[in-house]
Every structure is written in structure tokens, then in C-alpha cells.
Amino acid sequence: MTLAVWLALAPLRLLAALGLRRSLILVCLFVLTVTAYGVAEDLGLLDPPAAAKPTRRTPQAPPSGAARADIPIGYLRLYRTAAQRCPGLSWRVLAAVGKVESDHGRSRLPGVRSDWNRAGAAGPMQFGIGTGQAGNAWAHYGADFDRDGRASVYDPGDAIPAAARYLCAAGASRRLDRALYAYNHSWAYVAKVKTIAARYRARGGDRQ
């Protein structure tokens, strides 16, 4: 190792002996470092980036009979898929939020299918859209998740993944109660969501 370092620095010693400026020596050192890194990468001596390594997803619990009876099949699929965006977030929690907020899109209350409610929330997951005290969380977490060409707070294909993103950013995988409270500032709301989530869990299923 010592010999390799000595050999690598030999050209720099030569440059210094020739009286070249320190800035030029630093440039040469940078070029040498980049070249060495590229060679090491080509030889497979460096570990791949963490993002390139495959991640193992936690198996999801099957829906309970109560969940299958209560949740429309399209919504159930979206809840289960969207929850996978946040390791540690149960699809049951996401579904329970959808149940409380809009009865899985079936509610006829203002703001669920069009416009917004008095707090300025809209869509099946009741995101704030900047028209009232609910704020504008949709601007930060909403996107065209279903890739139909438009990001719509009223489209469950966009709203449900956005809710998963919001809860994940609020720390749902580590502090579920706080994340739910961030979503809706009410401890009664937190308790209600958790009660419904428990009902959606099949007997013998895991915690996901």
C-alpha cells in the first residue's frame, strides 16, 4: 500500500522539482484521483451506490373480511400499492385514513368529488389545496402518480399515493400517531383511524 502511494505521488514530486506552481500540482492531483476512481470502478473494486442495491419489501397482510366488504376493489388495490412507497407504513392505516376522510370516495360532502370544503380540503384523501385553513399540502405531495397526464386531487390514483407520501414524510414508519396527527390535528382522529385500521387487519396477518 505504501509503495502504491509513493508511486502515485511520484509524478507530483517531479512537477514540484521542476518548479511548477502549487495550483497546477493540485489540478494534476485532481485528475489523478478521478482517473484512479474510474479504474477502480471499472475493475469492480467499489461498492455500488446504496440506491442501486435491491431492497426487500415487507410482505403485506391480507385484507380482513371487513376490509373486503367495506373498501371498493379499486381503492383497496391503490391502498396496498401506495403503501409500498413507504417502508413501515401499513396499507390498513392508509385505507383507514381514506375511510375517515371520504368513506373511500363515496361521501357526498362538499370537496370530495369537486370544489373544496370549508377548511379548504379536497379529494378522497382531503388534501389542503390552498383555499383555506387546511393549507396547501397538495402542492408539496401531489403528483401524477397514475401517469394519466394530469395530477388531480380528486383522482384516487393520485390522491392515495400522495397521502402515503405525506404520512411517510411525517414519520409514519417510526411515529405513527404523530404522523396521523400531522395529517389531521385531532387526537380523536388518530384514535379513530387506528381503530378502523385494526378492523381491516385479517386474523393471523402481520402488522403490515
C-alpha positions as CSV (number, residue, x, y, z in Angstrom):
1,M,0.0,0.0,0.0
2,T,2.8,2.4,1.0
3,L,4.7,1.6,-2.3
4,A,1.5,2.3,-4.3
5,V,1.0,5.7,-2.7
6,W,4.7,6.5,-3.3
7,L,4.4,5.6,-6.9
8,A,1.2,7.6,-7.3
9,L,2.8,10.7,-5.9
10,A,6.0,10.4,-7.8
11,P,4.7,12.5,-10.8
12,L,3.8,15.2,-8.3
13,R,7.2,15.2,-6.8
14,L,8.7,15.6,-10.3
15,L,6.4,18.5,-11.0
16,A,7.4,20.2,-7.8
17,A,11.1,19.6,-8.5
18,L,10.5,21.4,-11.9
19,G,9.3,24.4,-10.0
20,L,5.7,24.3,-11.2
21,R,3.1,26.3,-9.3
22,R,1.1,24.7,-6.5
23,S,-2.2,25.3,-8.3
24,L,-1.0,23.2,-11.3
25,I,0.1,20.5,-8.9
26,L,-3.4,20.4,-7.3
27,V,-5.0,20.2,-10.8
28,C,-2.8,17.2,-11.6
29,L,-3.7,15.6,-8.3
30,F,-7.4,16.0,-9.0
31,V,-7.0,14.5,-12.5
32,L,-5.0,11.6,-11.0
33,T,-7.7,11.0,-8.3
34,V,-10.5,10.9,-10.9
35,T,-8.6,8.6,-13.1
36,A,-7.9,6.2,-10.2
37,Y,-11.5,6.2,-9.2
38,G,-12.6,5.3,-12.7
39,V,-10.1,2.5,-12.9
40,A,-11.2,1.1,-9.6
41,E,-14.9,1.3,-10.6
42,D,-14.2,-0.5,-13.9
43,L,-12.4,-3.2,-12.0
44,G,-15.3,-3.7,-9.7
45,L,-13.4,-2.7,-6.6
46,L,-16.0,-0.2,-5.4
47,D,-19.4,-1.0,-3.9
48,P,-22.4,0.2,-6.0
49,P,-24.4,3.1,-4.6
50,A,-27.0,2.2,-2.0
51,A,-29.8,3.2,-4.3
52,A,-28.7,0.6,-6.8
53,K,-28.9,-2.2,-4.2
54,P,-32.1,-4.1,-4.3
55,T,-34.4,-3.6,-1.3
56,R,-36.6,-6.2,0.3
57,R,-40.2,-5.2,0.8
58,T,-42.1,-6.3,3.9
59,P,-44.9,-8.8,3.0
60,Q,-48.3,-7.2,3.3
61,A,-51.1,-8.7,5.5
62,P,-54.1,-9.9,3.6
63,P,-57.3,-7.8,4.0
64,S,-59.8,-8.9,6.5
65,G,-63.4,-9.8,5.6
66,A,-64.4,-6.4,7.0
67,A,-61.9,-4.7,4.7
68,R,-63.0,-6.5,1.6
69,A,-66.6,-5.8,2.4
70,D,-66.1,-2.1,3.0
71,I,-63.4,-1.0,0.6
72,P,-64.1,-0.8,-3.2
73,I,-61.7,-3.1,-5.0
74,G,-60.1,-0.3,-6.9
75,Y,-59.4,1.6,-3.8
76,L,-58.1,-1.5,-2.0
77,R,-55.6,-2.1,-4.8
78,L,-54.5,1.6,-4.6
79,Y,-54.1,1.5,-0.8
80,R,-51.9,-1.7,-1.0
81,T,-49.8,-0.4,-3.8
82,A,-49.3,3.1,-2.5
83,A,-48.3,1.9,1.0
84,Q,-45.3,0.2,-0.6
85,R,-43.9,3.6,-1.3
86,C,-43.2,4.0,2.4
87,P,-41.5,1.0,4.2
88,G,-43.2,0.5,7.5
89,L,-46.5,2.2,6.6
90,S,-49.4,-0.3,6.7
91,W,-51.9,-0.2,3.8
92,R,-54.5,-0.6,6.5
93,V,-53.6,2.8,8.0
94,L,-53.8,4.4,4.6
95,A,-57.1,2.8,4.0
96,A,-58.4,3.9,7.4
97,V,-57.5,7.5,6.6
98,G,-59.4,7.2,3.3
99,K,-62.4,5.8,5.2
100,V,-62.5,8.6,7.7
101,E,-61.8,11.3,5.2
102,S,-64.3,10.4,2.5
103,D,-65.6,6.8,3.0
104,H,-63.3,5.7,0.2
105,G,-64.6,8.4,-2.1
106,R,-68.2,7.6,-1.6
107,S,-69.1,10.6,0.6
108,R,-71.3,13.2,-1.0
109,L,-69.9,16.0,1.2
110,P,-68.5,19.1,-0.4
111,G,-64.9,18.8,-1.6
112,V,-64.8,15.1,-2.1
113,R,-65.5,15.0,-5.8
114,S,-65.3,18.6,-6.7
115,D,-64.6,22.0,-5.2
116,W,-63.5,22.0,-1.5
117,N,-64.9,22.1,2.0
118,R,-65.0,24.9,4.4
119,A,-61.4,24.2,5.6
120,G,-60.1,24.2,2.0
121,A,-59.6,20.4,1.7
122,A,-60.5,18.4,-1.4
123,G,-60.5,15.0,-2.9
124,P,-61.0,11.5,-1.4
125,M,-58.0,12.0,0.9
126,Q,-59.0,15.6,1.8
127,F,-55.8,17.4,0.9
128,G,-55.5,21.1,1.6
129,I,-55.3,22.9,-1.8
130,G,-54.5,26.4,-0.7
131,T,-58.1,27.8,-0.4
132,G,-58.5,27.7,3.4
133,Q,-57.0,26.8,6.8
134,A,-56.1,23.3,5.6
135,G,-53.1,24.8,3.8
136,N,-51.7,23.6,0.5
137,A,-50.2,20.1,1.2
138,W,-51.2,19.0,-2.3
139,A,-48.7,21.4,-3.8
140,H,-45.9,19.6,-1.9
141,Y,-47.1,16.0,-2.1
142,G,-49.4,15.7,-5.0
143,A,-48.3,14.4,-8.4
144,D,-49.5,12.5,-11.4
145,F,-48.9,9.1,-9.8
146,D,-51.1,7.1,-12.1
147,R,-49.5,8.8,-15.2
148,D,-52.7,9.7,-16.9
149,G,-51.3,13.1,-17.9
150,R,-52.7,15.2,-15.1
151,A,-52.3,15.4,-11.3
152,S,-55.7,15.6,-9.8
153,V,-56.5,15.8,-6.1
154,Y,-59.9,14.3,-6.9
155,D,-58.4,11.2,-8.6
156,P,-57.8,8.4,-6.1
157,G,-54.9,7.2,-8.3
158,D,-53.1,10.4,-7.5
159,A,-54.5,11.3,-4.1
160,I,-53.9,8.0,-2.3
161,P,-50.2,7.8,-3.2
162,A,-49.9,11.4,-2.2
163,A,-51.3,10.6,1.2
164,A,-48.8,7.8,1.5
165,R,-46.0,10.3,0.7
166,Y,-47.3,12.8,3.2
167,L,-47.6,10.2,6.0
168,C,-44.1,8.9,5.2
169,A,-42.6,12.4,5.3
170,A,-44.3,12.9,8.7
171,G,-42.5,9.8,10.0
172,A,-45.3,7.2,9.9
173,S,-43.0,4.3,9.9
174,R,-41.5,5.4,13.2
175,R,-44.1,7.6,14.9
176,L,-47.5,6.7,13.5
177,D,-49.5,8.7,16.0
178,R,-47.6,11.9,15.3
179,A,-47.8,11.4,11.5
180,L,-51.6,10.9,11.7
181,Y,-51.9,14.0,13.9
182,A,-49.9,16.0,11.3
183,Y,-52.4,14.8,8.7
184,N,-55.4,16.0,10.8
185,H,-54.8,17.9,14.0
186,S,-57.0,15.8,16.3
187,W,-56.1,13.0,18.7
188,A,-59.7,11.7,18.3
189,Y,-59.0,11.5,14.6
190,V,-55.8,9.5,15.3
191,A,-57.7,7.1,17.6
192,K,-60.4,6.6,15.0
193,V,-58.0,5.9,12.2
194,K,-56.2,3.3,14.3
195,T,-59.4,1.6,15.3
196,I,-60.5,1.2,11.7
197,A,-57.0,0.0,10.6
198,A,-57.3,-2.7,13.2
199,R,-60.6,-3.8,11.8
200,Y,-59.1,-4.0,8.4
201,R,-56.4,-6.5,9.6
202,A,-57.1,-10.1,8.9
203,R,-56.7,-12.6,11.8
204,G,-53.2,-14.1,11.7
205,G,-51.9,-11.4,9.4
206,D,-48.7,-9.5,10.1
207,R,-48.5,-5.8,11.1
208,Q,-48.3,-4.5,7.6
